[in-house]
Amino acid sequence: MPRQYLPVLVCIALAFGLGTVLLALSWFAGRQTGGEAKRSTYESGLPLLDRSRKRLSVIFFLVALDFVVFDVEAAFLYPWALVARDGGWPLFWAIGVFLAFLLAGFAYVWRKGGLEVRPPAAGSGTSTP
């Protein structure tokens, strides 16, 4: 049985060895440091006109997160649609429960106002994206 794992172990050893060699080469080759011009922020060939670290509203990121969560959950419907006829009633009821949870989560987020992108309240110190 251990002989069956020999190719896998060789592949893992090669991967670690190659990773170690590449890290060592980059460490030796990358030890050069430039001046202030090399460490400065570079954007489209022009010096920056404004601060690069602006504060953004958290609402933008929450809406994006909600979109990702519901989009990934909806992606589970495609494989189900491919095997829907072969799965029978148990598969139908399983996907029904899944959709019920999905719709309940969507209704909760909607009711809490998680899908609204609005400017922050005055004096909050954040800017909209």
N, C-alpha and C positions, 0 to 999 in steps of 0.2 A: 504494500500500500504506500509506503513513503516514496518509492520510485515513481509513482504516478504524480506526485507533487513536485518532482525535481524540475520540470520545465517552468512551473509557476515560481518556484524559489529562485531559479536563475533569472527570470524576468524581473522579479522584485529586486534582486541584487543589482542587476544592470541599471534599473531605474534609480535606485539610491546612489549607485556609483556615478552615473551620469549627472545626477542632480548635484552631488558633492563636487565633482570636477567643474561644472559650470558655475557654481557659487564661488569656488576658489578662484577661478579665472576672472570672474567679474570683480571680486574683491581686490585682486592684484592689479587689474587693468583700470579699475575705477577709483584709484586712490588719488587722482589728480583733483586739485581744487582750483577753481578759477577765482577771478576777482569779484568785485561787487556787481559788475554787469552780468556775470554768469548766474549769480544767485538772485537777481532781481526778477520780478514777475514779467512775463513776456506774453503779450496778447495781440495777435495779428500784426506783429511788426511795429506796433505803436506803444508808447508808454501809456500806462494806465491813467485815466482821467479821474477815476473815482476809487473809493475803497473796494477791495475785492471781496471783503467779507461782510456783505449786507445781511441784515436780519430779514428773514422771510416769515410769512405767516404760517403757523402750524396747520391751519385749516387746509392749505393746499396739499400738504403731505397726508393728512387724514383722508381726504377725498381720494387721493391716488392709492392709498392703502386699501380703502374700501373697494375701489375698482379692481385691484389685483385680486383680492380675496374672492369677490363674486365672479370674476372672469375665470379664475382657476376652478372654482366649483362648477361653473357652467361647462367647462371643458370636460368634466366627467360625464356629461350627457352624451357625448359623441360615441364613446365605446359602448355605452348602453344601447344606443339606437342601432348599432350594428348587430347586436345579439338579442334584440328584444323579442323576436318571434321564437327563438330557440329556448329562451329562458323561462317562458311560461309565466303563470300568475305570481309565483314567489318573487321573481325578478321585477315584475310590474309593481308589486306592493313595496318592495325595497326602494325602488326609485321614487315611488310616491312619498315615502317617509323622508327620503333625501330632499326632494323638492319642497316638502312642507317645512323642513328645517331651514332650507335656503330662503324661502319666502318669509318665514318668521324673522330670520336675521335681517333680511332686506327691509322689512316693515319696521323693525326696531331702529335700524340705522336711519331710515327716512324720518321716523317720528322724532328722533333725537336731533334732527337737523344735520346729520353727518354728510349729506350730499349737497349741501349748499355752500358755495364758495362766495363769501361776502367779505367786504373790507373789515378789518378789525375795528374795534371801538376806539373812539378818539382818546388819545393819551395812553394807548397801550404800548407804544414804542416800537411796533413792528410795521413793516410795510408789506403790501400785497405783491405777489409775484408778477 
